[in-house]
């Protein structure tokens, strides 16, 4: 009964969310699109000609934003183990981004080049057990970090969602070891009660 009530409350909040309503009106696939729009506008993160890789891309809100910003001359490679409806200007790879077959396809699409920007809005499947969810989120962040340092070009940038908790400070230090500058951002579209923040790591240092 409590779970049903919680789900009903979430649905009411979701339906009445102004960013959900705005996304529907403006053709974005998720309210998350506005988080990237707000960060990108503040940090001048996206530009024409860039190669962008979007990890955990489904349903495609971030890929939509990136694809519109990198034209002309740029491209977006979106990766997710879930199916995603096609997005104009986006090449979709279905699979776990850390598995060999998926990585091989990403490498093929990069054609000997590296990305200017890696995006990760990944979230674990929520169990409701804080310690378990935090551990899963930390593991996903670690995998995304490994991907970024391997597939970004020198001085490339990495934007990742992170959850404030016991692993947060250690992950922040890890980013600062490999990137010249790391900023913590909480866009307006991120719900105030959520522990999520976004870490913008800029300027990948030489290995």
Helices and strands as residue ranges (DSSP letters): H 2-16, H 18-26, H 32-43, E 51-55, H 61-70, E 75-80, E 90-94, H 100-110, E 115-120, H 130-151, E 152-163, H 168-178, E 179-185, E 196-204
